């Protein structure tokens, strides 16, 4: 099973992805897509104004997707349960009770990759603002990310890409 965990920076993607990997007894391997992008220099440039890397998503897909093409077994009953999930605790319970093999891809860009499930993590903008300030993001970067959350950018992109979207509030 391939699970993409996506959402605006600061919503809790990494925490949730690592938690799900742990409750699966690491049968779901945690994969940090942002680290992979940086380590392998899969970005076009660095935007100093936005304080972020500009990533060529088409190139990223071409390089990454073959890595995860392995066929994992699917369980229709499990699929139905996961599709109905709306909370982290429900998802954690489902995953901890099943023997699922696969990968969890963690990144605000992971929704661009093909996956069995694309879990979009959402967070209240007041909480998001606090988290981004704690990360010492610039005012501009905080504002950009809050606007991305308000306008549901990751969710909208995932839906346009026809991903099997599950929205989870954190």
N, CA, C and O of each residue as an XYZ file, in Angstrom:
680
protein
N       0.843     -1.170      0.000
C       0.000      0.000      0.000
C       0.894      1.241      0.000
O       1.884      1.308      0.729
N       0.539      2.195     -0.807
C       1.260      3.460     -0.844
C       0.319      4.539     -0.305
O      -0.764      4.767     -0.845
N       0.753      5.191      0.763
C      -0.040      6.254      1.377
C       0.748      7.551      1.278
O       1.867      7.650      1.782
N       0.163      8.531      0.630
C       0.765      9.863      0.552
C       0.141     10.712      1.655
O      -1.082     10.806      1.761
N       0.983     11.325      2.470
C       0.512     12.237      3.510
C       0.906     13.633      3.053
O       2.091     13.943      2.929
N      -0.091     14.472      2.803
C       0.186     15.807      2.274
C      -0.600     16.852      3.049
O      -1.491     16.535      3.836
N      -0.250     18.087      2.806
C      -0.911     19.207      3.457
C       0.063     20.364      3.576
O       1.253     20.227      3.292
N      -0.446     21.476      3.991
C       0.349     22.684      4.167
C       1.446     22.446      5.203
O       1.216     21.723      6.173
N       2.637     23.034      5.025
C       3.667     22.917      6.056
C       3.125     23.347      7.428
O       2.483     24.389      7.564
N       3.402     22.518      8.432
C       2.998     22.834      9.801
C       1.721     22.170     10.274
O       1.353     22.325     11.438
N       1.026     21.427      9.405
C      -0.241     20.823      9.830
C      -0.061     19.532     10.623
O      -1.002     19.067     11.267
N       1.145     18.945     10.584
C       1.388     17.732     11.352
C       1.620     16.489     10.503
O       1.439     15.371     10.984
N       2.016     16.669      9.254
C       2.229     15.534      8.351
C       3.279     14.560      8.874
O       3.048     13.351      8.913
N       4.419     15.084      9.271
C       5.524     14.228      9.705
C       5.151     13.464     10.971
O       5.410     12.265     11.071
N       4.554     14.137     11.918
C       4.131     13.482     13.153
C       3.183     12.323     12.833
O       3.349     11.216     13.344
N       2.211     12.584     12.000
C       1.204     11.563     11.668
C       1.820     10.433     10.858
O       1.553      9.262     11.128
N       2.645     10.769      9.864
C       3.266      9.738      9.029
C       4.135      8.807      9.864
O       4.079      7.588      9.697
N       4.935      9.372     10.761
C       5.800      8.550     11.607
C       4.984      7.717     12.591
O       5.341      6.578     12.892
N       3.899      8.280     13.085
C       3.024      7.547     14.011
C       2.396      6.342     13.301
O       2.339      5.248     13.863
N       1.930      6.542     12.076
C       1.317      5.445     11.322
C       2.350      4.361     11.000
O       2.043      3.170     11.066
N       3.563      4.769     10.655
C       4.618      3.781     10.398
C       4.889      2.971     11.660
O       5.053      1.753     11.599
N       4.934      3.644     12.793
C       5.222      2.966     14.059
C       4.118      1.978     14.434
O       4.414      0.849     14.825
N       2.854      2.382     14.320
C       1.765      1.478     14.713
C       1.610      0.309     13.748
O       0.961     -0.684     14.077
N       2.199      0.420     12.564
C       2.163     -0.703     11.608
C       3.346     -1.650     11.842
O       3.589     -2.556     11.044
N       4.076     -1.434     12.940
C       5.308     -2.187     13.229
C       6.320     -1.996     12.108
O       7.076     -2.907     11.770
N       6.317     -0.801     11.540
C       7.207     -0.396     10.447
C       7.055     -1.254      9.191
O       7.965     -1.311      8.364
N       5.915     -1.915      9.050
C       5.604     -2.607      7.791
C       5.258     -1.555      6.735
O       5.408     -1.792      5.536
N       4.796     -0.401      7.193
C       4.646      0.765      6.331
C       5.906      1.594      6.551
O       6.081      2.196      7.610
N       6.775      1.625      5.558
C       8.046      2.334      5.668
C       7.820      3.838      5.539
O       7.102      4.291      4.646
N       8.433      4.602      6.430
C       8.356      6.063      6.384
C       9.349      6.589      5.358
O      10.523      6.221      5.385
N       8.884      7.451      4.449
C       9.751      8.041      3.423
C       9.579      9.557      3.440
O       8.494     10.072      3.173
N      10.667     10.266      3.757
C      10.668     11.724      3.824
C      11.011     12.273      2.434
O      12.181     12.351      2.061
N       9.990     12.647      1.684
C      10.178     13.113      0.314
C      10.961     14.419      0.256
O      11.786     14.598     -0.640
N      10.721     15.333      1.191
C      11.461     16.603      1.185
C      12.959     16.380      1.377
O      13.773     17.014      0.707
N      13.317     15.490      2.282
C      14.731     15.167      2.512
C      15.338     14.558      1.250
O      16.458     14.894      0.864
N      14.595     13.666      0.618
C      15.065     13.029     -0.611
C      15.311     14.078     -1.704
O      16.310     14.017     -2.420
N      14.399     15.026     -1.821
C      14.535     16.103     -2.813
C      15.805     16.905     -2.547
O      16.582     17.164     -3.465
N      16.017     17.298     -1.290
C      17.206     18.089     -0.942
C      18.490     17.293     -1.112
O      19.459     17.783     -1.693
N      18.496     16.055     -0.602
C      19.704     15.224     -0.672
C      20.131     14.940     -2.106
O      21.324     14.846     -2.397
N      19.154     14.802     -3.004
C      19.442     14.464     -4.394
C      19.351     15.665     -5.333
O      19.395     15.525     -6.555
N      19.221     16.858     -4.727
C      19.170     18.115     -5.479
C      18.155     18.062     -6.623
O      18.464     18.412     -7.762
N      16.942     17.619     -6.296
C      15.868     17.522     -7.280
C      15.029     18.791     -7.315
O      13.804     18.734     -7.421
N      15.678     19.903     -7.227
C      14.995     21.190     -7.296
C      15.678     22.032     -8.365
O      16.860     21.862     -8.664
N      14.899     22.943     -8.929
C      15.426     23.809     -9.989
C      16.257     24.946     -9.416
O      17.321     25.290     -9.931
N      15.735     25.523     -8.326
C      16.405     26.675     -7.733
C      15.868     26.885     -6.326
O      14.983     26.168     -5.857
N      16.432     27.891     -5.670
C      15.961     28.268     -4.346
C      15.400     29.678     -4.441
O      16.090     30.604     -4.869
N      14.145     29.835     -4.041
C      13.472     31.135     -4.074
C      13.732     31.815     -2.726
O      13.111     31.467     -1.721
N      14.646     32.779     -2.711
C      15.005     33.432     -1.449
C      13.857     34.259     -0.892
O      13.704     34.366      0.325
N      13.048     34.844     -1.768
C      11.918     35.650     -1.301
C      10.890     34.779     -0.561
O      10.400     35.146      0.507
N      10.580     33.629     -1.150
C       9.608     32.721     -0.533
C      10.262     31.773      0.467
O       9.567     31.065      1.196
N      11.609     31.756      0.505
C      12.366     30.889      1.397
C      11.988     29.421      1.190
O      11.673     28.699      2.135
N      12.029     29.003     -0.087
C      11.654     27.635     -0.423
C      12.339     27.183     -1.707
O      12.788     28.000     -2.511
N      12.410     25.873     -1.882
C      12.970     25.303     -3.102
C      11.886     25.227     -4.174
O      10.729     24.937     -3.872
N      12.259     25.484     -5.415
C      11.358     25.311     -6.557
C      11.617     23.924     -7.131
O      12.697     23.652     -7.656
N      10.626     23.057     -7.029
C      10.773     21.664     -7.432
C      10.058     21.428     -8.754
O       8.919     21.856     -8.941
N      10.734     20.748     -9.665
C      10.137     20.328    -10.931
C       9.353     19.048    -10.629
O       9.937     17.970    -10.523
N       8.040     19.170    -10.491
C       7.204     18.049    -10.070
C       7.209     16.926    -11.111
O       7.177     15.750    -10.749
N       7.249     17.275    -12.385
C       7.280     16.241    -13.436
C       8.550     15.394    -13.317
O       8.494     14.169    -13.424
N       9.681     16.044    -13.099
C      10.933     15.324    -12.923
C      10.881     14.480    -11.651
O      11.329     13.333    -11.639
N      10.337     15.048    -10.595
C      10.212     14.325     -9.332
C       9.412     13.036     -9.524
O       9.829     11.967     -9.078
N       8.266     13.144    -10.188
C       7.432     11.967    -10.442
C       8.177     10.924    -11.266
O       8.095      9.728    -10.988
N       8.898     11.380    -12.272
C       9.640     10.475    -13.159
C      10.700      9.690    -12.388
O      10.946      8.519    -12.677
N      11.318     10.335    -11.416
C      12.380      9.694    -10.635
C      11.814      8.847     -9.497
O      12.277      7.732     -9.260
N      10.824      9.371     -8.800
C      10.323      8.721     -7.576
C       9.333      7.591     -7.841
O       9.447      6.524     -7.238
N       8.371      7.803     -8.724
C       7.288      6.821     -8.877
C       7.769      5.409     -9.199
O       7.201      4.457     -8.663
N       8.787      5.219    -10.047
C       9.243      3.835    -10.287
C       9.729      3.130     -9.018
O       9.659      1.904     -8.925
N      10.217      3.890     -8.051
C      10.689      3.333     -6.790
C       9.552      2.650     -6.036
O       9.775      1.668     -5.327
N       8.354      3.159     -6.183
C       7.212      2.663     -5.415
C       6.218      1.867     -6.262
O       5.063      1.710     -5.867
N       6.641      1.373     -7.396
C       5.733      0.640     -8.277
C       5.408     -0.761     -7.798
O       4.496     -1.398     -8.325
N       6.133     -1.249     -6.815
C       5.895     -2.601     -6.300
C       4.406     -2.760     -5.981
O       3.778     -1.875     -5.401
N       3.879     -3.880     -6.364
C       2.464     -4.158     -6.089
C       2.313     -4.652     -4.648
O       2.900     -5.664     -4.266
N       1.542     -3.946     -3.876
C       1.231     -4.367     -2.527
C      -0.167     -4.952     -2.532
O      -1.021     -4.519     -3.305
N      -0.406     -5.933     -1.677
C      -1.730     -6.553     -1.640
C      -2.766     -5.557     -1.148
O      -2.490     -4.727     -0.282
N      -3.952     -5.652     -1.709
C      -5.048     -4.767     -1.333
C      -6.117     -5.586     -0.627
O      -6.307     -6.764     -0.928
N      -6.796     -4.973      0.291
C      -7.842     -5.606      1.075
C      -9.070     -4.711      0.950
O      -9.090     -3.595      1.468
N     -10.100     -5.211      0.254
C     -11.296     -4.390     -0.011
C     -11.987     -3.929      1.263
O     -12.465     -2.797      1.331
N     -12.045     -4.788      2.271
C     -12.669     -4.400      3.541
C     -11.878     -3.280      4.194
O     -12.444     -2.330      4.735
N     -10.558     -3.410      4.135
C      -9.686     -2.371      4.685
C      -9.864     -1.062      3.914
O      -9.930      0.013      4.510
N      -9.942     -1.161      2.592
C     -10.150      0.032      1.763
C     -11.397      0.801      2.198
O     -11.368      2.026      2.315
N     -12.468      0.090      2.432
C     -13.726      0.737      2.845
C     -13.560      1.448      4.186
O     -14.043      2.565      4.372
N     -12.873      0.791      5.113
C     -12.661      1.399      6.432
C     -11.805      2.656      6.320
O     -12.120      3.682      6.923
N     -10.728      2.576      5.550
C      -9.837      3.719      5.419
C     -10.549      4.888      4.753
O     -10.383      6.032      5.177
N     -11.336      4.623      3.723
C     -12.047      5.704      3.018
C     -13.012      6.464      3.919
O     -13.291      7.639      3.681
N     -13.523      5.801      4.951
C     -14.480      6.438      5.861
C     -13.799      7.178      7.010
O     -14.465      7.831      7.814
N     -12.484      7.077      7.086
C     -11.721      7.657      8.181
C     -11.712      9.180      8.108
O     -11.540      9.762      7.036
N     -11.898      9.813      9.257
C     -11.827     11.280      9.304
C     -10.944     11.786     10.441
O     -10.711     12.988     10.561
N     -10.455     10.872     11.271
C      -9.600     11.295     12.377
C      -8.326     10.460     12.410
O      -8.277      9.340     11.901
N      -7.311     11.032     13.019
C      -6.035     10.341     13.159
C      -6.207      9.093     14.016
O      -5.637      8.047     13.706
N      -6.989      9.192     15.095
C      -7.151      8.034     15.981
C      -7.833      6.872     15.251
O      -7.469      5.716     15.468
N      -8.816      7.160     14.389
C      -9.462      6.099     13.606
C      -8.460      5.443     12.660
O      -8.389      4.217     12.572
N      -7.695      6.260     11.962
C      -6.719      5.756     11.004
C      -5.641      4.925     11.704
O      -5.245      3.868     11.214
N      -5.179      5.410     12.841
C      -4.165      4.695     13.626
C      -4.698      3.325     14.056
O      -3.987      2.322     13.980
N      -5.937      3.294     14.499
C      -6.544      2.036     14.950
C      -6.653      1.040     13.791
O      -6.344     -0.140     13.957
N      -7.084      1.504     12.641
C      -7.222      0.624     11.476
C      -5.869      0.039     11.074
O      -5.741     -1.165     10.853
N      -4.872      0.902     10.985
C      -3.549      0.465     10.539
C      -2.879     -0.448     11.565
O      -2.182     -1.392     11.194
N      -3.085     -0.171     12.846
C      -2.445     -1.010     13.872
C      -3.072     -2.398     13.944
O      -2.433     -3.335     14.424
N      -4.304     -2.548     13.479
C      -4.995     -3.843     13.546
C      -4.810     -4.703     12.299
O      -5.305     -5.829     12.260
N      -4.117     -4.206     11.289
C      -3.946     -4.952     10.045
C      -2.473     -5.130      9.734
O      -1.637     -4.319     10.132
N      -2.173     -6.182      9.030
C      -0.811     -6.431      8.558
C      -0.704     -5.830      7.159
O      -1.003     -6.489      6.163
N      -0.280     -4.592      7.101
C      -0.200     -3.855      5.848
C       1.267     -3.596      5.518
O       2.018     -3.095      6.354
N       1.668     -3.938      4.307
C       3.015     -3.623      3.840
C       2.937     -2.445      2.889
O       1.953     -2.283      2.167
N       3.975     -1.623      2.890
C       3.991     -0.517      1.952
C       4.859      0.625      2.406
O       5.847      0.440      3.117
N       4.472      1.807      1.983
C       5.258      3.003      2.262
C       4.322      4.173      2.559
O       3.228      4.278      2.005
N       4.784      5.040      3.443
C       4.095      6.295      3.735
C       5.015      7.410      3.256
O       6.136      7.556      3.744
N       4.533      8.192      2.301
C       5.330      9.273      1.728
C       4.898     10.582      2.382
O       3.739     10.984      2.283
N       5.834     11.236      3.047
C       5.565     12.452      3.818
C       6.119     13.676      3.082
O       7.329     13.796      2.890
N       5.226     14.579      2.673
C       5.658     15.843      2.066
C       4.433     16.656      1.653
O       3.366     16.104      1.382
N       4.602     17.953      1.610
C       3.543     18.805      1.068
C       3.437     18.637     -0.450
O       2.550     19.216     -1.076
N       4.332     17.852     -1.037
C       4.302     17.551     -2.467
C       3.879     16.112     -2.757
O       3.737     15.742     -3.923
N       3.678     15.300     -1.733
C       3.421     13.872     -1.951
C       2.140     13.601     -2.722
O       2.008     12.547     -3.344
N       1.192     14.534     -2.693
C      -0.062     14.314     -3.426
C       0.151     14.299     -4.936
O      -0.733     13.862     -5.672
N       1.292     14.761     -5.407
C       1.597     14.700     -6.838
C       1.943     13.282     -7.290
O       1.851     12.966     -8.476
N       2.340     12.434     -6.349
C       2.737     11.070     -6.671
C       1.545     10.126     -6.632
O       0.608     10.325     -5.858
N       1.588      9.102     -7.469
C       0.516      8.101     -7.470
C       0.565      7.336     -6.147
O       1.634      6.967     -5.660
N      -0.611      7.111     -5.588
C      -0.696      6.399     -4.310
C      -2.048      5.714     -4.209
O      -2.972      6.017     -4.964
N      -2.150      4.790     -3.269
C      -3.441      4.153     -3.008
C      -4.361      5.121     -2.278
O      -5.562      5.188     -2.540
N      -3.763      5.870     -1.354
C      -4.507      6.876     -0.592
C      -3.690      8.140     -0.496
O      -2.471      8.101     -0.333
N      -4.367      9.246     -0.597
C      -3.728     10.542     -0.404
C      -4.433     11.189      0.786
O      -5.553     11.686      0.671
N      -3.760     11.171      1.918
C      -4.338     11.728      3.128
C      -3.900     13.181      3.231
O      -2.712     13.483      3.349
N      -4.875     14.066      3.184
C      -4.616     15.498      3.306
C      -4.878     15.871      4.760
O      -5.988     15.714      5.268
N      -3.838     16.368      5.417
C      -3.943     16.777      6.811
C      -4.323     18.255      6.835
O      -3.720     19.071      6.138
N      -5.315     18.586      7.633
C      -5.761     19.971      7.776
C      -5.543     20.406      9.224
O      -5.551     19.577     10.134
N      -5.351     21.692      9.430
C      -5.195     22.222     10.789
C      -5.833     23.601     10.867
O      -5.899     24.330      9.877
N      -6.293     23.940     12.044
C      -6.838     25.271     12.308
C      -5.742     26.308     12.055
O      -4.591     26.094     12.435
N      -6.087     27.415     11.424
C      -5.057     28.392     11.047
C      -4.399     29.058     12.259
O      -3.253     29.496     12.160
N      -5.085     29.144     13.386
C      -4.448     29.701     14.590
C      -3.342     28.771     15.084
O      -2.266     29.223     15.475
N      -3.619     27.471     15.061
C      -2.616     26.481     15.466
C      -1.472     26.485     14.459
O      -0.300     26.437     14.833
N      -1.824     26.542     13.189
C      -0.809     26.561     12.133
C       0.098     27.780     12.275
O       1.318     27.664     12.156
N      -0.483     28.929     12.524
C       0.285     30.165     12.711
C       1.291     30.005     13.860
O       2.453     30.390     13.737
N       0.830     29.436     14.969
C       1.701     29.234     16.133
C       2.860     28.299     15.794
O       4.008     28.576     16.143
N       2.561     27.190     15.114
C       3.595     26.225     14.756
C       4.643     26.835     13.824
O       5.840     26.599     13.990
N       4.193     27.611     12.854
C       5.123     28.211     11.896
C       5.988     29.282     12.551
O       7.157     29.442     12.198
N       5.411     30.019     13.512
C       6.214     30.989     14.276
C       7.285     30.265     15.090
O       8.419     30.735     15.185
N       6.921     29.111     15.684
C       7.879     28.321     16.460
C       9.021     27.823     15.578
O      10.139     27.629     16.057
N       8.746     27.619     14.305
C       9.784     27.205     13.348
C      10.616     28.390     12.859
O      11.568     28.239     12.093
N      10.225     29.566     13.328
C      10.909     30.808     12.956
C      10.813     31.118     11.464
O      11.756     31.622     10.855
N       9.649     30.804     10.891
C       9.394     31.169      9.506
C       9.240     32.684      9.422
O       8.823     33.323     10.388
N       9.572     33.253      8.280
C       9.391     34.691      8.079
C       7.897     35.002      8.028
O       7.073     34.119      7.790
N       7.560     36.277      8.255
C       6.147     36.684      8.200
C       5.541     36.365      6.842
O       4.396     35.923      6.748
N       6.323     36.595      5.792
C       5.829     36.324      4.429
C       5.552     34.837      4.235
O       4.524     34.458      3.674
N       6.477     33.997      4.702
C       6.308     32.553      4.548
C       5.127     32.046      5.383
O       4.384     31.170      4.942
N       4.960     32.588      6.567
C       3.808     32.215      7.404
C       2.516     32.597      6.688
O       1.588     31.793      6.606
N       2.458     33.811      6.178
C       1.263     34.284      5.480
C       0.963     33.419      4.255
O      -0.189     33.057      4.018
N       1.995     33.088      3.480
C       1.810     32.237      2.295
C       1.240     30.873      2.672
O       0.335     30.365      2.009
N       1.781     30.280      3.753
C       1.303     28.959      4.172
C      -0.101     29.011      4.760
O      -0.894     28.095      4.538
N      -0.418     30.051      5.495
C      -1.778     30.187      6.027
C      -2.778     30.356      4.884
O      -3.860     29.770      4.906
N      -2.408     31.161      3.887
C      -3.290     31.322      2.717
C      -3.452     29.988      1.977
O      -4.541     29.672      1.498
N      -2.376     29.212      1.885
C      -2.462     27.896      1.249
C      -3.439     26.990      1.990
O      -4.187     26.231      1.373
N      -3.426     27.076      3.313
C      -4.348     26.264      4.113
C      -5.786     26.759      3.950
O      -6.707     25.957      3.790
N      -5.975     28.060      3.989
C      -7.326     28.627      3.842
C      -7.925     28.245      2.490
O      -9.094     27.869      2.400
N      -7.108     28.347      1.443
C      -7.600     28.060      0.091
C      -7.459     26.594     -0.304
O      -7.705     26.228     -1.454
N      -7.060     25.751      0.660
C      -7.004     24.300      0.478
C      -6.196     23.908     -0.760
O      -6.643     23.090     -1.564
N      -5.022     24.486     -0.908
C      -4.205     24.280     -2.105
C      -3.855     22.806     -2.308
O      -4.066     22.272     -3.397
N      -3.327     22.143     -1.290
C      -2.950     20.730     -1.439
C      -4.170     19.860     -1.745
O      -4.103     18.979     -2.603
N      -5.264     20.099     -1.060
C      -6.493     19.347     -1.291
C      -6.995     19.561     -2.714
O      -7.356     18.603     -3.398
N      -7.018     20.806     -3.157
C      -7.485     21.130     -4.504
C      -6.606     20.454     -5.559
O      -7.115     19.881     -6.523
N      -5.288     20.522     -5.373
C      -4.369     19.887     -6.329
C      -4.571     18.372     -6.354
O      -4.588     17.765     -7.425
N      -4.722     17.767     -5.186
C      -4.924     16.315     -5.109
C      -6.214     15.904     -5.809
O      -6.247     14.892     -6.509
N      -7.256     16.670     -5.625
C      -8.531     16.354     -6.290
C      -8.419     16.518     -7.803
O      -8.944     15.699     -8.558
N      -7.741     17.568     -8.244
C      -7.544     17.765     -9.687
C      -6.740     16.625    -10.298
O      -6.935     16.279    -11.463
N      -5.842     16.043     -9.518
C      -5.045     14.909     -9.974
C      -5.795     13.584     -9.819
O      -5.258     12.522    -10.132
N      -7.022     13.653     -9.339
C      -7.898     12.489     -9.142
C      -7.314     11.456     -8.181
O      -7.381     10.249     -8.414
N      -6.740     11.970     -7.098
C      -6.199     11.082     -6.068
C      -7.338     10.582     -5.188
O      -8.384     11.222     -5.085
N      -7.126      9.447     -4.563
C      -8.088      8.867     -3.631
C      -7.906      9.611     -2.310
O      -7.181      9.153     -1.428
N      -8.570     10.762     -2.180
C      -8.344     11.705     -1.085
C      -9.130     11.354      0.157
O     -10.315     11.023      0.110
N      -8.418     11.439      1.280
C      -9.036     11.335      2.599
C      -8.591     12.584      3.352
O      -7.399     12.886      3.418
N      -9.553     13.308      3.918
C      -9.234     14.533      4.657
C      -9.274     14.199      6.139
O     -10.246     13.637      6.644
N      -8.184     14.561      6.828
C      -8.103     14.306      8.269
C      -7.743     15.615      8.952
O      -6.778     16.282      8.580
N      -8.530     15.968      9.952
C      -8.264     17.189     10.730
C      -7.278     16.861     11.835
O      -7.392     15.828     12.496
N      -6.309     17.746     12.033
C      -5.323     17.526     13.102
C      -5.400     18.684     14.082
O      -4.659     18.712     15.065
